[in-house]
Amino acid sequence: MNIVPAIPDNAPFTAEQRSWLNGFIAGLIGRADGGAVPAADAVRKTSLLVAFGSQSGNSESLAKKLAKEAAGRGFASRAVGLDSIQPVEFAKEKHVMLVTITWGEGDMPDNAASFWTALNQNGSSPDLTGVRYGVLALGDKNYADTFCFAGKRFDERLAELGAQRVQARVECDVDYEDPAKEWSAQFFKALNGTDVTSEAHESHSSSPAYDKKNPFPAKLLSNLKITAARSSKDVRHIALSLAGSGLSYEVGDALGVTVQNCPEVVDAIMAAHGFAGDDELRDTLIRGYEVRHLLGNTPEKAVSVEEFLGSLRKMPPRLYSIASSIKAHPDEVHLTLGVVKYEIDGIAHKGVASTFLAERLPIEGTTGVFIHTANHF
């Protein structure tokens, strides 16, 4: 049997065109080989474009994971930045996942700005009739007035241009993995009825063993103050062990670090809300939720523990620029950070992450870490 060549993924064709060409070539070779058509399945695959608007790399990384997951479900999928596709090409796609972050004060990310402008050109906006789509919007609820604004605008504009919404838009905060996973599973199911709990979906991932959802417990090796004793600044050189993790990093990558609230701050907030003495809640607040904005605030009325927790946001990991070379320190990762402390209305505040690493994490103590790849460095 002849070996069947395939059109490479980076060829200038849409996924649907590439699938058709692969099937056509396979048919020709199969005819010459006695009728066998090894690549006939390619013709039956549903094409899927995963387009992303990304600023720091989160949307791009998520889009690539979704494209890989889609391939595992039998789609002919590819992930493409919005700066690499023109609206006229976009209009030829049959199925589109659009993943975008909101940047600045409700702005489009840099790589999506030109595409957005082209979608809004008077007299030359594309006709998107025939495109079936869904929007996954990423944002930060700290910017409440413009939360996920870029995703909202894309969703509304695609519909205005005739595209058919397959799955309702989901707006994700910084802790986006779980809602994104649920949304994508429903999107795939809406396209072709794929079982959202299929083992093929779970087993097709090639993500590293340790990542944002499963951080590596890194041991603190050293914590060295590198500013002079008389300096008003407190800058630390932090070294953490990566031994046994399999994690590696390159120039420009960042280290994600899971952090904890100051116990004294948590105790003050619990006392103000009448929750003092609840050890389980105390541990939950120290490890799981952002609470610093509540310091000094006395509630207007009593609330239950459930209502209190429901008003909080989960504690996101912090990203730090890496200050070491994997070649010089193959089993370590180093950070240089300034300890943040300030006062508002007579109440002392301190940076959650910087003081956790500099003052509360003991030598030989562990905290979760993962590598955040800098796709655009």
C-alpha positions as CSV (number, residue, x, y, z in Angstrom):
1,M,0.0,0.0,0.0
2,N,1.3,3.5,-0.9
3,I,2.0,6.0,1.9
4,V,-0.7,8.7,1.7
5,P,0.8,12.3,1.9
6,A,-1.2,14.9,3.7
7,I,-1.5,18.7,3.3
8,P,0.5,20.3,6.2
9,D,-1.4,22.3,8.8
10,N,0.4,25.5,7.9
11,A,-0.6,25.3,4.2
12,P,-2.7,28.3,3.0
13,F,-6.0,26.5,3.2
14,T,-9.0,26.4,5.6
15,A,-9.5,23.3,7.6
16,E,-12.4,22.3,5.4
17,Q,-10.3,22.8,2.2
18,R,-7.4,20.9,3.7
19,S,-9.7,18.0,4.7
20,W,-11.2,17.9,1.2
21,L,-7.7,17.9,-0.4
22,N,-6.5,15.1,1.9
23,G,-9.5,13.0,1.0
24,F,-9.0,13.7,-2.7
25,I,-5.4,12.8,-2.7
26,A,-6.1,9.7,-0.7
27,G,-8.8,8.7,-3.2
28,L,-6.4,9.1,-6.1
29,I,-3.7,7.0,-4.4
30,G,-6.3,4.5,-3.2
31,R,-7.5,4.0,-6.8
32,A,-4.0,3.3,-8.0
33,D,-3.5,1.0,-5.0
34,G,-6.4,-1.3,-5.8
35,G,-9.2,0.8,-4.3
36,A,-8.0,1.2,-0.7
37,V,-8.7,4.7,0.6
38,P,-6.7,5.1,3.9
39,A,-7.6,8.7,4.6
40,A,-11.3,8.6,3.7
41,D,-12.2,9.6,7.3
42,A,-10.7,13.0,6.6
43,V,-13.5,13.9,4.2
44,R,-16.1,13.4,6.9
45,K,-14.4,15.5,9.6
46,T,-16.2,18.7,10.6
47,S,-14.0,21.8,10.2
48,L,-13.5,24.1,13.2
49,L,-11.6,27.3,13.5
50,V,-10.5,28.4,17.0
51,A,-9.8,32.1,16.6
52,F,-8.2,34.0,19.5
53,G,-7.6,37.6,20.6
54,S,-4.7,37.5,23.0
55,Q,-2.5,40.1,24.8
56,S,-0.3,38.2,27.3
57,G,-0.8,34.6,26.0
58,N,-3.7,33.3,28.1
59,S,-6.3,33.3,25.2
60,E,-3.7,31.9,22.8
61,S,-2.8,29.0,25.1
62,L,-6.5,28.3,25.8
63,A,-7.3,28.4,22.1
64,K,-4.6,25.9,21.3
65,K,-5.8,23.5,24.0
66,L,-9.3,23.8,22.6
67,A,-8.1,23.1,19.1
68,K,-6.2,20.0,20.3
69,E,-9.2,18.8,22.3
70,A,-11.4,19.3,19.2
71,A,-9.0,17.2,17.1
72,G,-9.3,14.5,19.7
73,R,-13.1,14.6,19.2
74,G,-12.8,14.1,15.5
75,F,-12.8,17.7,14.2
76,A,-10.5,19.1,11.6
77,S,-9.4,22.0,13.9
78,R,-6.8,24.7,14.0
79,A,-6.0,27.7,16.3
80,V,-5.4,31.0,14.6
81,G,-4.7,34.5,16.0
82,L,-7.1,37.2,14.7
83,D,-4.1,39.0,13.3
84,S,-3.5,36.1,11.0
85,I,-6.9,35.9,9.3
86,Q,-8.9,38.3,7.2
87,P,-12.7,38.8,7.6
88,V,-13.2,37.5,4.0
89,E,-11.5,34.2,5.0
90,F,-13.3,34.1,8.3
91,A,-16.6,34.3,6.4
92,K,-15.8,31.1,4.6
93,E,-15.5,29.1,7.8
94,K,-18.4,26.9,8.8
95,H,-17.7,26.6,12.6
96,V,-15.8,29.1,14.7
97,M,-14.9,29.2,18.4
98,L,-13.7,32.8,19.2
99,V,-11.7,33.2,22.4
100,T,-10.7,36.7,23.5
101,I,-9.4,38.6,26.4
102,T,-10.4,42.2,27.2
103,W,-7.5,44.6,27.5
104,G,-7.1,47.9,29.3
105,E,-10.3,49.8,29.7
106,G,-12.5,47.5,27.7
107,D,-10.3,47.5,24.7
108,M,-9.6,44.8,22.1
109,P,-6.3,42.9,22.6
110,D,-3.6,44.1,20.2
111,N,-3.8,41.2,17.9
112,A,-7.5,41.6,17.4
113,A,-7.7,45.3,16.9
114,S,-7.3,45.3,13.1
115,F,-9.8,42.4,12.7
116,W,-12.3,44.2,14.8
117,T,-11.9,47.4,12.7
118,A,-12.4,45.4,9.5
119,L,-15.7,43.9,10.9
120,N,-17.0,47.4,11.3
121,Q,-16.0,49.0,8.0
122,N,-19.0,50.7,6.4
123,G,-19.9,49.1,3.1
124,S,-17.2,46.4,3.3
125,S,-18.1,44.3,6.4
126,P,-18.3,40.6,5.6
127,D,-21.5,38.6,5.2
128,L,-21.2,35.9,7.9
129,T,-24.3,34.0,7.0
130,G,-23.5,30.4,7.2
131,V,-20.9,30.8,10.0
132,R,-21.9,29.0,13.2
133,Y,-20.0,30.3,16.2
134,G,-19.6,30.7,19.9
135,V,-17.6,33.3,22.0
136,L,-15.6,32.5,25.1
137,A,-14.8,35.8,26.8
138,L,-12.0,36.2,29.3
139,G,-11.7,39.1,31.7
140,D,-11.1,40.4,35.2
141,K,-14.0,41.2,37.5
142,N,-11.8,43.8,39.2
143,Y,-12.7,45.9,36.2
144,A,-16.4,45.5,36.6
145,D,-17.5,48.3,34.2
146,T,-15.6,46.7,31.3
147,F,-15.6,43.0,32.3
148,C,-15.3,40.9,29.1
149,F,-16.3,43.9,27.0
150,A,-14.3,42.7,24.0
151,G,-16.0,39.3,24.0
152,K,-19.4,41.0,24.3
153,R,-18.7,43.3,21.3
154,F,-17.5,40.4,19.1
155,D,-20.5,38.3,20.0
156,E,-22.9,41.0,19.1
157,R,-21.2,42.0,15.9
158,L,-20.9,38.5,14.6
159,A,-24.6,38.0,15.1
160,E,-25.3,41.4,13.4
161,L,-23.4,40.2,10.3
162,G,-25.5,37.1,10.0
163,A,-23.5,34.4,11.9
164,Q,-25.5,31.9,13.8
165,R,-24.7,31.5,17.6
166,V,-24.3,27.8,18.4
167,Q,-23.6,28.3,22.1
168,A,-24.4,31.2,24.4
169,R,-21.4,33.4,25.3
170,V,-19.6,32.6,28.6
171,E,-17.8,35.3,30.5
172,C,-14.9,34.1,32.6
173,D,-13.0,35.7,35.4
174,V,-9.2,35.1,35.9
175,D,-10.0,31.6,37.1
176,Y,-11.3,30.5,33.7
177,E,-10.4,26.9,33.4
178,D,-13.6,25.2,34.7
179,P,-16.2,27.5,33.0
180,A,-14.2,27.3,29.8
181,K,-14.1,23.5,29.9
182,E,-17.8,23.3,30.5
183,W,-18.6,25.8,27.7
184,S,-16.4,24.0,25.2
185,A,-17.9,20.6,26.0
186,Q,-21.4,22.0,25.3
187,F,-20.2,23.7,22.1
188,F,-18.8,20.4,20.8
189,K,-22.0,18.6,21.7
190,A,-24.0,21.3,19.9
191,L,-22.0,20.8,16.7
192,N,-22.1,17.0,16.4
193,G,-23.6,15.4,19.5
194,T,-20.2,14.3,20.9
195,D,-20.5,12.8,24.3
196,V,-19.1,15.5,26.6
197,T,-17.9,12.9,29.1
198,S,-16.1,10.7,26.6
199,E,-12.9,9.1,27.6
200,A,-11.3,10.2,24.3
201,H,-11.8,13.8,25.4
202,E,-10.1,13.2,28.7
203,S,-7.2,11.2,27.4
204,H,-6.3,13.3,24.4
205,S,-4.7,16.1,26.3
206,S,-0.9,16.4,26.2
207,S,-0.7,19.1,28.8
208,P,2.2,18.8,31.4
209,A,1.7,16.9,34.6
210,Y,2.0,20.2,36.5
211,D,0.1,23.3,35.4
212,K,-2.2,26.0,36.7
213,K,-4.9,23.4,37.7
214,N,-2.3,21.1,39.2
215,P,0.6,23.1,40.5
216,F,3.9,21.6,41.6
217,P,4.6,21.8,45.4
218,A,7.9,23.7,45.2
219,K,10.1,23.9,48.2
220,L,11.5,27.3,49.3
221,L,15.3,27.1,49.2
222,S,16.3,30.6,50.0
223,N,14.9,34.0,50.8
224,L,17.6,36.7,50.6
225,K,17.0,40.4,51.2
226,I,19.1,42.2,48.6
227,T,18.5,45.9,49.5
228,A,20.6,47.7,52.0
229,A,19.5,47.8,55.7
230,R,19.0,51.6,55.4
231,S,16.9,51.4,52.2
232,S,13.2,52.1,52.4
233,K,12.6,49.3,49.9
234,D,12.6,45.6,50.8
235,V,13.5,43.5,47.7
236,R,14.0,39.8,48.0
237,H,15.7,37.1,45.9
238,I,13.6,34.0,46.2
239,A,14.8,30.5,45.1
240,L,12.3,27.6,44.8
241,S,13.1,24.0,44.0
242,L,11.7,22.3,40.8
243,A,13.5,19.0,41.5
244,G,11.3,16.1,40.4
245,S,8.7,18.3,38.7
246,G,9.7,17.9,35.0
247,L,9.1,21.6,34.6
248,S,11.3,23.7,32.4
249,Y,11.2,27.4,31.3
250,E,12.6,29.7,28.6
251,V,13.5,33.3,28.5
252,G,10.4,35.5,28.9
253,D,8.4,32.8,30.7
254,A,6.7,33.6,34.1
255,L,6.3,31.6,37.2
256,G,2.7,31.1,38.5
257,V,2.7,31.0,42.3
258,T,-0.2,30.0,44.6
259,V,-0.3,32.3,47.6
260,Q,-2.1,32.6,50.9
261,N,-3.7,35.5,52.8
262,C,-2.1,36.9,56.0
263,P,-3.7,35.1,59.0
264,E,-3.9,38.3,60.9
265,V,-5.9,40.0,58.1
266,V,-8.3,37.0,57.9
267,D,-8.8,37.0,61.7
268,A,-9.6,40.8,61.6
269,I,-12.2,40.3,58.8
270,M,-13.7,37.3,60.5
271,A,-14.1,39.2,63.8
272,A,-15.8,42.1,62.0
273,H,-18.3,39.7,60.4
274,G,-19.0,37.7,63.5
275,F,-17.3,34.5,62.3
276,A,-14.5,34.4,64.9
277,G,-13.7,30.8,66.1
278,D,-14.7,29.0,62.9
279,D,-11.4,27.3,62.1
280,E,-12.6,25.7,58.9
281,L,-13.7,29.0,57.5
282,R,-10.4,30.6,58.6
283,D,-8.4,28.0,56.7
284,T,-10.7,28.4,53.6
285,L,-10.2,32.2,53.7
286,I,-6.4,32.0,54.1
287,R,-6.0,29.6,51.2
288,G,-8.9,30.1,48.9
289,Y,-10.3,33.6,48.5
290,E,-9.2,37.2,48.0
291,V,-10.1,39.2,51.2
292,R,-7.8,42.2,51.5
293,H,-10.4,44.7,50.1
294,L,-12.6,43.9,53.1
295,L,-10.0,44.9,55.7
296,G,-11.4,47.8,57.8
297,N,-15.0,47.3,56.4
298,T,-17.7,46.6,58.9
299,P,-20.7,44.9,57.3
300,E,-24.0,46.9,57.4
301,K,-26.0,43.7,58.3
302,A,-25.3,40.2,59.4
303,V,-24.7,37.6,56.6
304,S,-24.4,33.9,56.6
305,V,-21.1,32.1,55.9
306,E,-22.5,31.0,52.6
307,E,-23.5,34.5,51.6
308,F,-20.1,35.8,52.7
309,L,-18.2,33.3,50.6
310,G,-20.5,33.9,47.7
311,S,-19.5,37.5,47.6
312,L,-15.8,36.7,47.3
313,R,-13.5,35.9,44.4
314,K,-11.3,32.8,44.4
315,M,-7.6,33.5,45.0
316,P,-5.9,33.6,41.7
317,P,-2.2,32.6,41.4
318,R,0.3,35.4,40.9
319,L,2.6,35.6,37.9
320,Y,6.3,36.6,38.4
321,S,9.0,37.2,35.9
322,I,11.6,34.5,36.2
323,A,15.0,35.8,37.3
324,S,17.2,32.7,36.7
325,S,18.6,30.5,33.9
326,I,17.5,26.9,33.6
327,K,21.0,26.1,32.3
328,A,22.6,27.6,35.4
329,H,20.1,26.2,37.8
330,P,18.4,23.2,36.2
331,D,16.3,22.2,39.3
332,E,15.5,25.7,40.5
333,V,13.6,28.8,39.6
334,H,14.5,32.2,41.1
335,L,12.4,35.4,41.5
336,T,13.2,38.9,42.4
337,L,10.3,40.7,44.1
338,G,9.6,43.9,46.1
339,V,7.7,43.5,49.3
340,V,4.6,45.7,49.1
341,K,3.3,47.5,52.2
342,Y,1.1,50.6,52.4
343,E,-1.5,52.4,54.5
344,I,-5.0,53.6,53.6
345,D,-7.1,55.7,56.1
346,G,-4.8,54.6,58.9
347,I,-5.2,50.9,58.1
348,A,-2.0,49.0,57.3
349,H,-2.2,46.9,54.1
350,K,0.3,44.5,52.6
351,G,0.7,42.8,49.3
352,V,-0.8,39.3,49.6
353,A,1.8,37.5,47.4
354,S,4.9,39.5,48.2
355,T,4.5,39.2,51.9
356,F,3.5,35.6,51.7
357,L,6.8,34.7,49.9
358,A,9.0,37.1,51.8
359,E,7.6,36.8,55.4
360,R,5.2,33.8,55.8
361,L,6.5,30.9,53.7
362,P,9.3,29.2,55.8
363,I,12.5,27.8,54.4
364,E,11.7,24.2,53.3
365,G,8.0,25.1,53.2
366,T,6.2,24.4,49.9
367,T,3.8,26.4,47.7
368,G,2.3,25.5,44.3
369,V,4.0,26.7,41.1
370,F,3.6,26.3,37.4
371,I,5.2,27.7,34.3
372,H,3.3,30.4,32.3
373,T,4.7,30.4,28.8
374,A,5.3,33.7,27.1
375,N,4.0,33.0,23.6
376,H,4.7,36.5,22.3
377,F,8.0,37.2,23.9
